[in-house]
Amino acid sequence: MNVESTKRRVAGWLRQGVTPFRLALTLALGFAIGCIPVIGIPTVLCAGLALLCGLNLPAIQAANYAAMPLQIVLILPFIRLGQWLFAWGPHQKLNAGMLLHLSPNHFASQLGWLAGEAVLAWVMVAVPTVAVMTAMLTLILRKLSGMSLAQAAD
């Protein structure tokens, strides 16, 4: 997708009655949810949030898919941040040798604990990130909105 087609798509959304703030919030939420450190969750979560809150479904999914490479890169940092934030939890180093010595239930418990810590760390990062992204994108989209209205008048 090139820059011109992206501009046309955003201008189309703005002409459909979506306010710059609402579109900015939708894109920020989609991007942040796209970075959640659990594979397979963001698409369903974005769709549910869009339907529940009346957000633009294509816009939130586009932002979600744009964040997918970052999601993969951020899984380990979120796990480490979660371990650091919640140092009181039952931690064990997860490695291939551990798979041979742990019962499946204990391994699932450890993996679930790590995932929970990573998601809580993600929440702590995502909330301020969504606020900042929404503010910045609102300014950009207002400027784009003004430009697209001026172009339509020509």
N, C-alpha and C positions, 0 to 999 in steps of 0.2 A: 504494500500500500504506500503510495507516494504522498507527499505533503499536500498537493493540490486536492487529491480525492479526500484526504482527511479534513481539509478546510471546508470542502463542499458538504461533507457529511455533518460536521459540526454546525455549519450555517443552516442546513436543513433541519436539524433538531431544534435550533433556536427559532426558526420560522414556524415550527409546529406548536409554538406556545410554551415551550419549556423555558423557564427563566434562566439566565446565566448562573445564578446561585444554585438552583436545583440541579442543573446539569453538572456544575462543578462538584457539588456534593455527591452526585451519582458516580462521577468518574473517580473521585477520591475514595469513596467507599469501595468501588469495584477494584481499584488498584490495591488498596490496603488488604481487602479480603483475599485478593489474589496472592498475597504474600503469606497467608496463614501457613504455619509449618506442618500441615497435615495434607498429604497428597489426596486429591479426589474430593475434598470438601468445598473448595471455593466456588465451583460452578453451581452446585446445588444451593449453597448459602446465598450467592448473589441472586440467583433466580428467585428464591424464596423472599429475600429482602425486597427485591424490585416489585414483586407481586403484592407483598404485604403493605409496602409503603407507597405504592403507585409511582415508582421510579421508572426511568426509561430502561427497559430490559436490554435492548441492543447496546446501549451506551455502557451499562454496568458490566455486561459480558465482554465488551471490547476492552475495557480497562482491566478486567480480570485476566483475560488472555494475554494482554500486554505484560502483565506482571508475572506470568508463569516462569520465565527463566530466572527471575529474581527469587521466586519462591524456592526453587531448588537450591540456589546459592545460599539462601538465608536459613535453611533448616538447621544446619550445625551451629551457626551463631545463636539462633534462638534457643537451641537445646543448652548450649553453654551458659547463656544469659539466665535461663531458667534455673539451671543448677546453681549458679552463683546467687540468684535472688532467693532461692528456696533451699539453702544449704542444709536445713534441718531435716530434709526428706531422706528416704532410704536410697542412697546412691551406690551403684556398683558400676565399674567400668564395663561397658558392653563391648565385647570382642568376639571373634569367631570361636576361640577356645571356650568361652563361657557357654556357648550354645550346647557344647557337649556335656557340660556338668550341671546345668540347671534343668529343673523339671519344666515342662511346657507352661504350667500355670505360673510358676515363679518368673519365668522369662516374660510372659505376657504381662504380668504385674509390673515388672521393671520397665518394660517398654511403654506401658500405659502411663506410668508415673512420669517418665521422661517426656512423653507427648503432652501430658497435662501441664508440666512446668514450661515447656516450650510455648504452648498456646497462651498461658498466662503472661509470659514474657512478651509475646507478640501483642497481646492486648495493651500492655503498658507502653509499647512503642507505637502501636497503631492509632490509639486515640489522639495523641497530640499531632501525629503525622496527618491524619484526616483533617484536623482543624486547620493546619498550616496549608495543606494542599488545596482545601476548599477555598480558603481566602485568596491564594495565589491564582487558582484557576478561575475564580469569579472575576478577578480583575482582567485576566486575559480574555475570557469569554465576553465580558462587557465590551471590551475593545473590539473583538471580532464581530460582535453583534452590531455595533455602531457602524463598522466597515461594511458588513453585509447589507444593512439597510441603505447605506449611501450608494452601494453598488446597484441595488435593486431600483433606486430612484433614477439612476442614469439611463 
